[in-house]
Each structure stands twice: as C-alpha cells, then as structure tokens.
C-alpha cells in the first residue's frame, strides 16, 4: 500500500484549477482523509471509494442534504451509498465554519 500523503488533497485541488473558499477546502481535506481511511479498511483503491472528480464536486457544491450528496455522485459508488451519513456529517461540519468578511 502507498503511504498516506497528508497533503495530497492539496495536489488534487491545485490540479483542478478551481477556487475554493475555507469551507470548501475544509470539506475537501476531510473527505480526502475519510476516503483514504475507508479505502484502507475495505482494501480498495481511493478511486473506487470516491473518485477525485466526485470528491471535488461534493467539496465545491457543499450539498445541504444526503440526497444532494447522492446527486453530486452519479452514479453513486456503493461505498458512498453505504457511508452517506459519514459524508453528510463531514460536509455539515465544514458548513459550520465561520467565514470572516472584511
């Protein structure tokens, strides 16, 4: 198994050429860590658990409901369906982050 790259989410973000706010980046980082942990537990690739483009889409959209998460991931990977509550919790925690305005 490859060693976990703590900052690998940042590489994915830079390659995407997207511009994320603090909440979106927090979601990306948390989902990236969750995905790696689940992939190791299930002995699957991270791409099987949640492909990068879906990881970015969820992080960008910050879905408000579990069904909105499923809509971001079409077709929904089986491990996403089975762990929808965990993903929802990660997104909700990021949505609670206060963004300072100047």
Buried (B, 14 or more C-beta within 10 A) or exposed (E): EEEEEEEBBBEBBEEBEEEBEEBBBBBBBBBBBBBBEBBBEEEBEBBBBBBBEBBBBBBBBBBEEBEBBBEBBEEBBEBBEEBBEEBBBBBEEBEEEEEEEE
